[in-house]
Amino acid sequence: MESEDKGRKLNWKRAIAVLGCSRSHFYNLVNSGRLPAIRTGEVKGVRVYEADCQEYLRQRATSRCQD
């Protein structure tokens, strides 16, 4: 299964710790589609895979090196 390959699901608090960003920046990443997320409720309940956070950080580091 794909979800098993991506590791554990993180809530926003754990995700911002991994990403090293603010809560608002995290939600901007999710809402823009740059960070894939799973919504588990209408108002609250956004989860992201740890592997997606790591991939975002890798892409960000690569783009900085190319500048």
C-alpha positions in Angstrom: 0.0 0.0 0.0 1.2 3.5 -0.7 0.4 4.9 2.7 2.6 2.3 4.4 5.5 3.3 2.1 5.3 7.0 3.2 5.7 6.3 6.9 3.7 7.8 9.7 1.1 10.6 9.5 1.9 13.8 11.3 -0.5 16.4 12.6 0.3 20.1 12.1 2.3 20.4 15.3 4.6 17.6 14.5 4.9 18.6 10.8 6.0 22.1 11.6 8.7 20.7 13.9 10.0 18.5 11.0 9.7 21.4 8.5 11.0 24.1 10.8 8.3 26.5 9.8 5.3 28.4 11.3 1.8 27.1 11.5 0.6 29.6 8.9 3.3 28.6 6.5 2.4 24.9 7.0 -1.2 25.6 6.0 -0.1 27.7 3.1 2.0 24.8 1.8 -1.0 22.4 2.2 -3.5 24.8 0.7 -1.3 25.5 -2.3 -0.8 21.8 -2.9 3.0 21.9 -2.4 2.6 19.6 0.6 0.1 16.8 0.0 -2.3 16.4 2.9 -5.1 14.2 4.1 -8.1 16.0 5.7 -9.7 13.9 8.4 -12.5 16.4 9.3 -14.3 19.4 7.9 -12.7 22.0 10.3 -9.8 20.2 11.9 -7.8 17.2 11.1 -5.1 17.8 8.6 -2.4 15.1 8.4 0.7 14.8 6.3 3.0 12.0 5.7 6.5 12.4 7.2 8.0 11.2 3.9 6.2 14.1 2.1 7.7 16.6 4.6 11.2 15.1 4.0 10.7 15.3 0.2 9.6 18.9 0.4 12.7 19.7 2.4 14.9 17.9 -0.2 13.3 19.8 -3.0 13.7 23.1 -1.2 17.4 22.4 -0.5 18.0 21.4 -4.1 16.4 24.6 -5.5 18.5 26.7 -3.1 21.7 25.0 -4.3 20.8 25.7 -7.9 20.3 29.5 -7.3 
